Amino acid sequence: MSVFQATILGIVQGLTEFLPISSSGHLVLANYYLGWGDSLPLYVDIATNTGTLLAVLVVLRNDVWSALRGAAAGLVSAAGRTREGWHLALLVVVGSVPTVAIGLSLRPIFERLNAPGPVAIALATTGVILWFAPKVGSKNRPSEIGLGAALVAGVAQGLAVIPGVSRSGTTISSLLWLGASGTLAARISFLMYLLVSTGVAILGIGELRSAPLELAPIAAMALASFITGYIAILWLFRLLRRGQFRLFAPYLWLVAAITLVHVGLSRV
């Protein structure tokens, strides 16, 4: 893999992981339209996700620190369990449970949909979800969100194992429906991503030992996904504060339509 190709993939991952347009779907389409093959080496997922994980850590460093301190305090005292940080940590952990269960049990099935046609349909579906999501919610504090809402968001995140279904789009939309403000919904969504993706990265380290590694492309992917991921997070927060989350729906429908037409013509 060339450094140029790695950089393009890093940019695609960084932008689409946090914007509600599906990173997995766009990586499939990038390979399809650029003729880079049907599958990518494992280290591509590890490298690009490393960059986006770092972007979340930088942008949400205060929330990460608050959740860690809250979890530590809540485990040792009842007073600690009254803190916002404790409740934020609890939401993230509880919400991650159905994500892990769905991902581990259904991923082999959904990976069969890792093709342009199914991805286009999933992208169009994501567009519908974004279009009908509420623009704003009234709940601004983690303690105002119940654990049931966290479970719903976790299920939504788990279903994003389907290529073309946006993880951030489904989780943020579900939390908006349950009354969370756009900013709070995004904070919870990105912290859930941070926890689950860290676990996936740790589990994937063992598989990397037998994989041929290319250091220059890995560095390029990680750096590109970090920079673009950082920008995407800040941009999405701004759009959510303005109630413009549905802005991405027409784009998804357009990409889906073009892809379906292209796939159809290629079969003629």
C-alpha positions as CSV (number, residue, x, y, z in Angstrom):
1,M,0.0,0.0,0.0
2,S,1.4,3.4,-1.0
3,V,1.5,6.3,1.4
4,F,-0.9,8.2,-0.9
5,Q,-3.5,5.4,-0.7
6,A,-3.0,5.2,3.1
7,T,-3.5,8.9,3.5
8,I,-6.7,8.9,1.5
9,L,-8.1,6.0,3.6
10,G,-7.1,7.9,6.7
11,I,-8.9,11.0,5.6
12,V,-12.0,9.0,4.7
13,Q,-12.0,7.3,8.1
14,G,-11.4,10.4,10.1
15,L,-14.2,12.4,8.4
16,T,-16.8,9.6,8.3
17,E,-16.2,8.1,11.7
18,F,-17.7,11.0,13.5
19,L,-19.9,12.7,10.8
20,P,-23.1,10.6,10.6
21,I,-22.3,9.1,7.2
22,S,-20.7,5.7,8.0
23,S,-16.9,5.2,8.0
24,S,-17.3,1.5,7.1
25,G,-19.6,2.3,4.2
26,H,-17.3,5.0,2.8
27,L,-14.2,2.8,3.1
28,V,-16.0,0.1,1.0
29,L,-17.1,2.7,-1.6
30,A,-13.6,4.3,-1.7
31,N,-12.1,0.9,-2.5
32,Y,-14.9,0.3,-5.1
33,Y,-14.6,3.6,-7.0
34,L,-10.8,3.8,-6.8
35,G,-10.3,0.2,-7.7
36,W,-8.2,-0.7,-4.6
37,G,-9.8,-4.2,-4.1
38,D,-12.6,-5.6,-2.1
39,S,-10.8,-6.0,1.2
40,L,-8.2,-4.1,3.3
41,P,-5.4,-5.4,5.5
42,L,-6.3,-5.6,9.2
43,Y,-3.7,-3.0,10.1
44,V,-5.8,-0.4,8.1
45,D,-8.6,-0.7,10.7
46,I,-6.1,-0.5,13.6
47,A,-4.2,2.4,12.2
48,T,-7.2,4.6,11.2
49,N,-9.0,3.8,14.4
50,T,-5.9,4.8,16.4
51,G,-6.0,8.2,14.9
52,T,-9.7,8.7,15.5
53,L,-9.4,7.4,19.1
54,L,-6.7,10.0,19.7
55,A,-9.0,12.7,18.3
56,V,-11.7,11.8,20.7
57,L,-9.3,11.8,23.6
58,V,-8.1,15.3,22.7
59,V,-11.5,16.9,22.0
60,L,-13.3,15.2,24.9
61,R,-10.4,15.1,27.4
62,N,-12.4,16.8,30.1
63,D,-15.3,14.3,29.7
64,V,-12.8,11.4,29.7
65,W,-11.1,12.6,32.9
66,S,-14.5,13.3,34.5
67,A,-15.8,9.8,33.7
68,L,-12.6,8.2,35.0
69,R,-12.6,10.2,38.2
70,G,-16.3,9.7,38.7
71,A,-16.0,5.9,38.2
72,A,-13.1,5.7,40.7
73,A,-15.0,7.8,43.3
74,G,-18.3,5.9,42.8
75,L,-16.7,2.6,43.3
76,V,-15.5,3.5,46.8
77,S,-18.2,5.8,48.2
78,A,-21.9,6.6,48.0
79,A,-21.1,10.3,47.7
80,G,-19.0,9.5,44.6
81,R,-22.1,8.0,43.0
82,T,-23.9,11.3,43.1
83,R,-21.3,13.0,40.8
84,E,-22.0,13.7,37.1
85,G,-18.8,11.9,36.2
86,W,-20.0,8.7,37.8
87,H,-23.3,8.8,35.9
88,L,-21.5,9.6,32.6
89,A,-19.2,6.6,33.1
90,L,-22.2,4.4,33.9
91,L,-24.0,5.5,30.8
92,V,-21.0,4.7,28.6
93,V,-20.4,1.3,30.2
94,V,-24.0,0.2,30.2
95,G,-24.5,1.4,26.6
96,S,-21.4,-0.5,25.5
97,V,-22.8,-3.9,26.7
98,P,-25.4,-4.4,23.9
99,T,-22.9,-3.1,21.4
100,V,-20.4,-5.7,22.3
101,A,-23.0,-8.5,22.3
102,I,-24.4,-7.5,18.9
103,G,-21.0,-7.0,17.4
104,L,-19.6,-10.3,18.5
105,S,-22.6,-12.4,17.6
106,L,-23.7,-10.8,14.3
107,R,-20.6,-9.3,12.8
108,P,-19.8,-12.5,10.7
109,I,-23.3,-12.2,9.2
110,F,-23.2,-8.5,8.5
111,E,-19.7,-8.7,6.9
112,R,-21.4,-10.5,4.0
113,L,-23.1,-7.1,3.2
114,N,-19.6,-5.6,2.7
115,A,-20.3,-4.7,-0.9
116,P,-21.4,-1.5,-2.8
117,G,-25.0,-2.5,-3.3
118,P,-25.9,-3.4,0.3
119,V,-23.8,-0.4,1.5
120,A,-25.8,2.0,-0.7
121,I,-29.1,0.7,0.8
122,A,-27.7,1.1,4.3
123,L,-26.5,4.6,3.6
124,A,-30.0,5.5,2.3
125,T,-31.5,4.1,5.5
126,T,-29.1,6.1,7.6
127,G,-30.3,9.2,5.7
128,V,-33.9,8.5,6.7
129,I,-32.8,8.1,10.4
130,L,-31.0,11.4,10.3
131,W,-33.9,13.2,8.5
132,F,-36.5,12.3,11.1
133,A,-34.3,12.7,14.2
134,P,-35.3,15.6,16.5
135,K,-33.3,18.8,16.0
136,V,-32.8,19.4,19.7
137,G,-33.4,17.9,23.1
138,S,-33.8,19.5,26.5
139,K,-31.5,17.3,28.6
140,N,-28.0,18.7,29.0
141,R,-26.6,16.7,32.0
142,P,-25.6,13.0,32.0
143,S,-27.7,12.5,35.2
144,E,-30.8,13.4,33.2
145,I,-30.3,10.4,30.9
146,G,-31.5,7.1,32.2
147,L,-29.7,3.8,31.8
148,G,-32.5,2.6,29.6
149,A,-31.6,5.3,27.1
150,A,-28.0,4.2,27.3
151,L,-29.1,0.6,26.4
152,V,-31.1,1.9,23.4
153,A,-28.0,3.9,22.2
154,G,-25.9,0.8,22.7
155,V,-28.2,-1.3,20.5
156,A,-28.1,1.4,17.9
157,Q,-24.3,1.4,18.0
158,G,-24.3,-2.4,17.7
159,L,-26.4,-2.3,14.6
160,A,-23.8,0.0,13.0
161,V,-21.7,-3.1,12.4
162,I,-23.8,-3.2,9.2
163,P,-21.5,-1.5,6.6
164,G,-23.2,1.8,5.6
165,V,-25.2,2.3,8.9
166,S,-23.6,5.2,10.7
167,R,-22.5,4.5,14.3
168,S,-22.5,8.2,15.2
169,G,-25.7,8.8,13.3
170,T,-27.7,6.1,14.9
171,T,-26.5,6.6,18.5
172,I,-26.9,10.4,18.4
173,S,-30.3,10.1,16.7
174,S,-31.5,7.6,19.3
175,L,-30.4,9.9,22.2
176,L,-32.0,12.9,20.6
177,W,-35.3,11.0,20.4
178,L,-34.9,10.2,24.1
179,G,-34.5,13.9,25.0
180,A,-30.8,14.5,25.1
181,S,-29.4,17.8,23.7
182,G,-27.3,17.5,20.6
183,T,-24.1,18.2,22.5
184,L,-24.8,15.7,25.2
185,A,-25.9,13.0,22.7
186,A,-22.6,13.5,20.8
187,R,-20.5,13.4,24.0
188,I,-22.1,10.1,25.0
189,S,-21.9,8.7,21.5
190,F,-18.2,9.5,21.1
191,L,-17.3,8.2,24.6
192,M,-19.1,4.9,23.8
193,Y,-17.0,4.7,20.6
194,L,-13.9,5.3,22.6
195,L,-14.6,2.5,25.0
196,V,-15.6,-0.1,22.5
197,S,-13.0,0.8,19.9
198,T,-10.2,0.6,22.5
199,G,-11.4,-2.9,23.4
200,V,-11.5,-3.9,19.7
201,A,-8.0,-2.4,19.2
202,I,-6.6,-4.4,22.1
203,L,-8.1,-7.6,20.8
204,G,-6.7,-7.0,17.4
205,I,-3.1,-6.6,18.5
206,G,-2.7,-10.4,18.6
207,E,-3.8,-10.7,15.0
208,L,-1.3,-8.1,13.9
209,R,1.6,-10.2,15.0
210,S,1.3,-12.4,11.9
211,A,0.3,-9.6,9.6
212,P,2.9,-7.9,7.3
213,L,3.2,-4.3,8.6
214,E,4.1,-1.2,6.5
215,L,5.3,1.5,8.9
216,A,5.1,4.5,6.5
217,P,1.5,3.8,5.4
218,I,0.5,3.1,9.0
219,A,1.9,6.4,10.2
220,A,0.2,8.3,7.3
221,M,-3.2,6.7,8.0
222,A,-3.0,7.4,11.7
223,L,-2.0,11.0,11.2
224,A,-4.6,11.7,8.5
225,S,-7.4,10.1,10.5
226,F,-6.4,12.0,13.6
227,I,-6.4,15.4,11.9
228,T,-9.6,14.9,9.9
229,G,-11.3,13.2,12.9
230,Y,-10.5,16.2,15.1
231,I,-11.9,18.6,12.6
232,A,-15.0,16.4,12.0
233,I,-15.8,16.3,15.8
234,L,-15.7,20.0,16.2
235,W,-17.8,20.6,13.0
236,L,-20.4,18.1,14.2
237,F,-20.8,19.7,17.6
238,R,-21.3,23.0,15.8
239,L,-24.0,21.6,13.5
240,L,-25.8,19.9,16.5
241,R,-25.9,23.1,18.4
242,R,-27.6,24.7,15.4
243,G,-30.0,21.8,15.0
244,Q,-28.6,20.9,11.5
245,F,-28.0,17.2,12.1
246,R,-30.3,16.3,9.1
247,L,-27.9,18.2,6.8
248,F,-26.2,14.9,5.9
249,A,-29.3,13.0,4.8
250,P,-29.5,14.4,1.2
251,Y,-25.8,13.6,0.8
252,L,-26.3,10.0,1.8
253,W,-29.3,9.6,-0.5
254,L,-27.3,11.1,-3.4
255,V,-24.3,8.7,-2.8
256,A,-26.6,5.8,-2.4
257,A,-28.5,6.6,-5.7
258,I,-25.2,7.1,-7.6
259,T,-23.8,3.8,-6.3
260,L,-26.9,1.8,-7.0
261,V,-27.0,3.2,-10.6
262,H,-23.3,2.4,-11.0
263,V,-23.7,-1.1,-9.7
264,G,-26.7,-1.7,-11.9
265,L,-24.9,-0.4,-15.1
266,S,-21.8,-2.5,-14.3
267,R,-24.0,-5.7,-14.4
268,V,-25.5,-4.8,-17.8
